[in-house]
């Protein structure tokens, strides 16, 4: 018989899909070898096996970043083309994302896969495009998760990448592309997204709605005592004291069964990764699920080449930010490292001021609060008047409000500032109104200026001095200068009001460091705090987003936003450096 004829009538391989990929698939950009090696990422073996299981129709793989989701799709699609052909739609967040994966990852892997050599179309110039491959016996479409791509094709295999970031409704449209075929295999592989709050409010990712339909499996490890447990961050134990690095370096993983401690070494991490052999390393944590739905989850602790100390350092940094009311790092750590859905319970409900046990007279002669590091005077300008706030801060974020009031003149503002013991350079005046006049006051009294920038939703990226290749996000700009009428320079700062509003709301709601208000604050102050509300609106693309909306006078809240910004600028929320830190 001729070789082409033999290839055409060959029987399907008896190899497990993961073993077939290990035999034939070469992967791109892998730090652990040029060929697909399921022994190094055992969490993909069971999902791959589902492709050869007739009963499985849908899979949802919620995995941390760095778990090899793109490599998984590279490998399994090569197996599909050779062993179980059918129309494929690979969907990523956008068209460019999908096309980049096709050009830089999948095409290179497929061209090195020898079982596919005879399946390539003869006219590859027209049949192999950045958004599609028309094989001799099937087709593969690459595109973004959008209505146009999801309404044009009927497919057997759906490959959904990073569905946590898909627009609402796209998972439903994507599922509909199967037309209920009995041989369909639809897979979502993604980091975690948003889940609803306990009271049912908030955004819910369709990714997690799909995962809730599944029988659920968690990648697990087995201790020498025989106890099997999913990888969880809560198993890590590290000291409460010491520098961040010292605490992280002392981390151990503790067995939930016998209490045995496993040191954070390369050998131990790999041994735990390999320790549980049943079900390809997965422990069933919820046997209930719709027929044909399988859900898989991996915690970053199971990725053996990542030191647990790195996880601890990220958690310590996230906890510090959360202590001041900024939960951004904690949310990212939860979604990307734990692969667990994030529930944002912040509803910006009305703030009710509680008795604090002191009045502004207790500090009217400049008396210090316990542990005081610095105090700021922040001023919001009106047409012919000012609203002034004085607040004292402790290192770590605790603070006490000392004075708030309606002030008739700039001279009275400076007199109150001096009486309460605030340095001129720690006094910040809003320059968003009548900037030239405000600049003159700043120059005259030695203050500084602040101006909110609502377009800066995340902050500014600045190089880190110790490592110029890395950057940190700050919620304030570089120093800039506003000119007075006399053309004198007033030192000013832009601040990212959107994220600072979230930090302030956390503090006021009692979710961050202790934030107190004097008992004799005027009634207007509480009203001002609640006149900025977090509401749901639709953006230009029709997506629901949360947005801070003004509902009346809010001068008191503005002065508190400036207080948080000043505290960030003066590193109040960052622990002071020690000799060990330096």
Beta strands, then each sheet from edge to edge (+ up, - down):
strand 1: 58-62
strand 2: 88-92
strand 3: 128-129
strand 4: 132-134
strand 5: 139-144
strand 6: 157-161
strand 7: 185-190
strand 8: 215-222
strand 9: 228-230
strand 10: 236-237
strand 11: 252-254
strand 12: 261-263
strand 13: 282-286
strand 14: 293-297
strand 15: 372-381
strand 16: 386-394
strand 17: 399-407
strand 18: 427-430
strand 19: 448-452
strand 20: 460-464
strand 21: 467-474
strand 22: 480-483
strand 23: 489-495
strand 24: 515-516
strand 25: 532-538
strand 26: 544-550
sheet 1: 3+ 4- 5+ 2+ 6+ 7+ 1+ 14+ 8+ 9-
sheet 2: 3+ 4- 5+ 2+ 6+ 7+ 1+ 14+ 8+ 13-
sheet 3: 10+ 11- 12+
sheet 4: 22+ 23- 19- 18- 15- 16+ 17- 24-
sheet 5: 20+ 21-
sheet 6: 25+ 26-
end
